[in-house]
């Protein structure tokens, strides 16, 4: 499918753009600023807006993910700055995540080598609910940051050469978190605008991420081991077009703003898709053991 693209089409599809990235980032940060202002000023229904604010915050993950590929912006420094900004907000150290994510791309859905499968995907209702809560994510990432800062991380995708940079990165992140924690003595603003919303928004991100490869076959074909989920413009905007996930894995050099165009080339070749995120979740939970038992008893 990619081989059928002309040189001109490849050049157009892989062209990065500062303006496209900055406009998209302005929209994403603008939403965070709007909801944050709503909460800070205590406007009507501000408690409900906490969830919207949290979802907007945690979906900075999709920006960080894109930045690991150096594609949201043409400028290297913009990609690095955006990756670290999102990394700090999400307890997801950017340089560590880049190495983790590149290993994921090399071994997508390979049970033995994909680092995303180090912990199995939830296969029972208790595990599904725990996964969806986001608590395992926060626990795991806190452990990663502490280990990177003071230990000797030895995952297969972390080279010895990378350790000094990972150590420095983790210690900077910990310093920032210590300052934020200290600020709570003076004002609870960080709690209401960052910590609590991130906790509330994380379950939405967990379900979104589960759709990317959950229940996809462990095969080499990127159009089969990754799922494209059809959704509305609002979700595609918030997720930086990553619902086109099979397309992204098939051709990672395509930046977010060109994924819709690449989707037009790839759609006929997609092997694993869902009509919506709600449909994916419904199918996923229908296949959990307790659900199957309940259905059989009726």
Phi, psi and omega in degrees: 000312178292324180298337181282348179288141176284166178300322179294320179294319178297317180297318181291317184291332183259008181286121176275162186209123174296318185294316179298317180293318182291322177297317180294317179298320178299320178294317181293312179292329177297319177297317179297319179295319180296310181292325177295319177296319178304314181291313184298326181270356177066035178296164181307139179066024183300331179296320178291326181293339176305320181290316179300315178300317180295320178296317178299321179295308187290337178282002164297344173307319183291332172290314179299318178302312180297323182292334176297335178268357180060038184245343183292334180228156175287324184281131180299317185294328176293318177299316181294317181296316180296319179298317180288323177302310180294321181300317179296317182296332189248009183056041185229086186305126193295314182294322175297314184296325178300315180293317177301314186288325177295324176294322176299319180291324180291329188231042186305122176063018174275112185303333183271336189231345179285117182295339176294342182258015177300325170249131185296150175294149186299127183236008173222164179299314178301318180291324178295315180293322178294315178302312184295331180298334183087352182299317177299325178297309183298319180296315182294318183287326174299319179295320179298313182298315180294317179295317179297324184284322190232353183247205180229086181297135186229025176299150184303330183272358179255109182282156176301324180297331183280343189301316180300318179294320179295322179296313180297316179301311183296323180289326174295315179300316181296324177296317178298316181295324178295321179293320178296316178299318179295327182294338181293339176293328182269318184209141178275012187303316181296327178296315184279333184257352183225296190294303182297314178300322179296321177295320181288327183276338186301322178302324178294317179295321180301315180293320177301314183290327178299328181290338185297320182222356181299132181061025172266147183290145179280071182237170183280336183294114183292338178278358179241325182275359178231148186251133165264129181246123180281132186206185183271173184296325182297315180292317179299322178295310183297327182264014178051043177064015180284352168303338171280064193277325176297320178298318180299316181290327179292328184213077186297342181286349179283120179288163187307320187284349177257356181297322176301322179292320179292327177302323180299326177284325191267343192306318183292344183259355182294137182252335182230114182219163170227147183286339178191168176290324177298319179295320178298312182298319179300315179295321183295310183289331177298337182265358177290146189306314183295328178293317179296320179296318180297318180295322182291332184279347183278000000 
